[in-house]
Amino acid sequence: MPLFNSKSTEKQIDDFIDTLAEGVLVYKAGVRSYLAGDETDFEDRILAIDRLESRADKLSKSIESHLYAHSLIPEHRGDVLGLLENADNIIDTAKTSLYQFSVERPDIPEEFHRAFNKLADSCNEAVEAVCVGTRCFFRDVEAVKDNLYKVYHYEKEADQISDALKRAIFATDLELAHKIHLRYFALNVEKVSDMAESVADRLAIYAIKRKI
Amino acid sequence: MEILIFLSSGLFLGWSLGANDAANVFGTAVGTQMVRFRTAALVCAIFVVLGATISGAGAAHTLGRLGAVNTLAGSFTVALAAALTTFWMTRLRMPVSTSQAIVGAIIGWNFYSASVTDSSSLTKIMLTWVACPVLSGVMAVGLFILVRNFIRWTKPHLLRLDSGTRLGLLVVGAFGSYSLGANNIANVMGVFVPDNPFSDITLFGVLEITGTQQLFFLGAVAIGVGVFTYSGRVMDTVGGGLVRISPVSALVIVLAQSITLFLFASEGLEHTLASMGLPTLPLVPVSSSQAVVGAIVGISLYKGAGIRLNVLGGISLGWISTPILAGIVSFFLLFFVDNVFDQQVYKVRHFRLDSQVVAELQRQGIELENPRQLTTRSYTNAIRLKQDLIKKGGLTGDEADRAQELALVGFWYVDRGIIADDLDQTWLSPEQLTALRSLADENYSHFWEFTRALAETSPEWRLLPDTKLNKRTNKELKKKLEYLGRIFKVDEPVEDES
């Protein structure tokens, strides 16, 4: 009786959020390995994020078809699907970013390693807060707000780190092409936190709609 | 063949009832897309049929509201007027009370047949327009706060809340449909029971299905067909036309409606509370259509949601116009059926304030001021009799009603054959049966003489003092007496052959 037994879909949603949280952890570790020059670990992380991204895609599709096939949560179906789709974009962005490290092999001077690591940390924190907020959306809508401010906080922190990093990059005597390449990677990492903020914005509206 | 033609208006009334009243139980569920229309219609139709055939059979002894109409052609016309009115309101997507359409049509018959309309029935209708939505709205708000706090406390997963709400909507809807069938089948088919064209049948040599059950089944099928074919329109109004509602609110609305109907219309509950020595709730005339709209408006006001005032205004206008329109349609249809088809739409009733009636009135403490002026003539116009009783007899309205009831002339013959063959012996107690048998072959010219004779023969035929605790017993006894009055009524006095 799928109409009255929602456990399997609940589990899939939980799995999806777990995959997202794990994906961004893998991303953070991947950036760290790249900066440390640990090639083996970096390649492992790429394989791992690839697997997680594909798993998140499958879960999101399965949840979507289940919600539609059984006409579940008619009032919030659109919101939930929009939320999952946007959350899926976070792991997509993280995967693309890590692939770009692998393809373009940016030459990041050691003086910027700390800033890049801090940027990846802030992105990770922002996505983790989004994951908790998304879980709350399904179980305890009143608590969503408490997590959203964390997302905005870490996203702002990531913006500031990225801004400082870009200024520092352009203050050096490096070639302009090199500077632009480094700025591009700073933007790439920052984009993960921007995606988290975009999900948080939706979550804020959906949570208000969900409050009966 | 004639009965089948007459039956058609009952079936039409059933169909209209299904098309309009299904929205009260499943409108919000369908409107919030929690239950598909086909699922709702299927569950509703099945439970309406079950309610009508299982529980409705208990109402087989009552003729329903149409019982007041004293010829089959009259019942046919009155049912047709009520059905046409309900159908028209359904076309306009308005949730209206089918019972009020029937009462309105009966008032039309009362005017046509010069019968007195019980003023309390008018008060009841008007009270339902106001009291019922208000009570239901307050109930819905209270229940909503309770449910919201419960959800905040238990924090169910969105999907689990969804499946719980869906299950709740289906279960409450099924119960609602069951009572819809059980409570309304007598109004739709009750009047045709005495002329039932069906005979008892036994299926597979085991399952015995009475003619009444077959008749009620047919009526229930008509209600079910109404649900399937035409209830979507009113469901749209209830489920989303008035205001956008959430699934949890949808459940709260149907629950509030059922609880309001149970608390403020249940004589069973009143009896239980009274028998436990607890204070009782006042019984208020309620209607599920008015209750559901009241609950929706109550929740919307509490949540500050925008109500479409033009739709609400239309619904309110529909409530007021339903009984009025039914009355007017009924009056003109009766005129048409009476004069064009030459069908007897009412039996002329004769009233005479003879010495026995005056004595009985005195016994009951009602004193006529000018008995001679009134006792010299007989009346066929009940309205004129009532006017004379008030003007010349100096009686109050209630006393005049009582006097008129006593003055009704007819012939009742306690036929041995009917007692032995036709009487529903399972319904009467052994002592009641013995008392009835002791009056066999007696003739009465006033019905009250017959009931008094029964009361004198056995205490089981006596009405108990008018208290809340005795209300149910007295009501049941009155039903039995009405039943006896119907089956023993004859056109002229019967000579004792022995």
Chai-1 contact restraints between the chains, C-beta under 6 A:
chainA,res_idxA,chainB,res_idxB,connection_type,confidence,min_distance_angstrom,max_distance_angstrom,comment,restraint_id
A,F4,B,S163,contact,1.0,0.0,6.0,A-B,restraint_1
A,F4,B,L167,contact,1.0,0.0,6.0,A-B,restraint_2
A,S6,B,L159,contact,1.0,0.0,6.0,A-B,restraint_3
A,S6,B,R160,contact,1.0,0.0,6.0,A-B,restraint_4
A,S6,B,S163,contact,1.0,0.0,6.0,A-B,restraint_5
A,T9,B,L159,contact,1.0,0.0,6.0,A-B,restraint_6
A,E10,B,H157,contact,1.0,0.0,6.0,A-B,restraint_7
A,E10,B,L159,contact,1.0,0.0,6.0,A-B,restraint_8
A,L72,B,D162,contact,1.0,0.0,6.0,A-B,restraint_9
A,I73,B,D162,contact,1.0,0.0,6.0,A-B,restraint_10
A,P74,B,Q33,contact,1.0,0.0,6.0,A-B,restraint_11
A,E75,B,S246,contact,1.0,0.0,6.0,A-B,restraint_12
A,E75,B,P247,contact,1.0,0.0,6.0,A-B,restraint_13
A,F138,B,H157,contact,1.0,0.0,6.0,A-B,restraint_14
A,F138,B,L158,contact,1.0,0.0,6.0,A-B,restraint_15
A,R139,B,K155,contact,1.0,0.0,6.0,A-B,restraint_16
A,R139,B,H157,contact,1.0,0.0,6.0,A-B,restraint_17
A,D140,B,K155,contact,1.0,0.0,6.0,A-B,restraint_18
A,I212,B,S246,contact,1.0,0.0,6.0,A-B,restraint_19
A,I212,B,V248,contact,1.0,0.0,6.0,A-B,restraint_20
